[in-house]
Amino acid sequence: MAFFQDITLRFDLLPDNPPYHEKIRIFFECVKEDKEVPVKPEESLEVIKMLEGIYISSEKGKEVIFK
């Protein structure tokens, strides 16, 4: 991904939430240097599905089963 090589991350433009700055820096570095990200997209998708299930279960007031 050579087109990312000249991009600089500007922390001064990020919200004032320093604990996330390191996570953003690591992600940006992975994209810029074509490295593998620490959390695989498939893992993130599974977490999103679980969270969505929690919200749906809360709305319906019963257990939700998803595949």
C-alpha distance (Angstrom), angle and dihedral (degrees) to the residues before:
residue distance angle dihedral
M1 . . .
A2 3.75 . .
F3 3.81 93.3 .
F4 3.84 89.7 71.7
Q5 3.80 94.7 55.1
D6 3.80 95.9 90.8
I7 3.80 96.6 45.6
T8 3.80 118.4 108.4
L9 3.80 123.0 -157.7
R10 3.80 110.4 -127.5
F11 3.80 108.9 -153.9
D12 3.80 89.7 -176.9
L13 3.82 87.4 70.1
L14 3.81 94.2 52.5
P15 3.81 123.1 93.0
D16 3.80 112.3 -89.4
N17 3.81 94.6 -96.7
P18 3.83 106.2 116.7
P19 3.85 96.9 -178.1
Y20 3.80 87.8 69.3
H21 3.79 95.3 45.2
E22 3.82 91.6 80.4
K23 3.82 92.2 50.4
I24 3.81 90.2 49.0
R25 3.81 91.1 46.9
I26 3.82 91.9 51.4
F27 3.81 92.5 47.6
F28 3.81 91.5 47.2
E29 3.81 90.9 48.5
C30 3.83 90.5 51.6
V31 3.79 91.7 51.9
K32 3.79 94.2 43.0
E33 3.81 94.8 47.2
D34 3.82 96.0 34.6
K35 3.82 92.4 -117.8
E36 3.79 127.5 151.3
V37 3.81 112.5 -91.8
P38 3.84 116.7 -118.6
V39 3.81 93.0 -120.1
K40 3.78 116.0 44.9
P41 3.82 116.5 -130.3
E42 3.82 89.6 -122.1
E43 3.81 90.1 59.0
S44 3.79 91.3 49.2
L45 3.79 90.4 50.8
E46 3.82 91.3 53.7
V47 3.81 90.9 52.0
I48 3.81 90.6 49.4
K49 3.82 90.1 51.1
M50 3.80 90.8 51.2
L51 3.80 92.4 48.7
E52 3.79 91.0 48.1
G53 3.81 89.0 50.5
I54 3.81 90.1 52.6
Y55 3.80 91.5 52.6
I56 3.82 93.5 46.3
S57 3.81 91.1 46.6
S58 3.80 90.1 51.1
E59 3.80 91.9 49.9
K60 3.82 93.8 47.6
G61 3.79 95.2 38.6
K62 3.80 92.8 -132.1
E63 3.78 142.5 81.6
V64 3.79 116.6 -72.0
I65 3.79 121.2 -152.8
F66 3.77 119.2 -161.3
K67 3.78 133.9 172.8
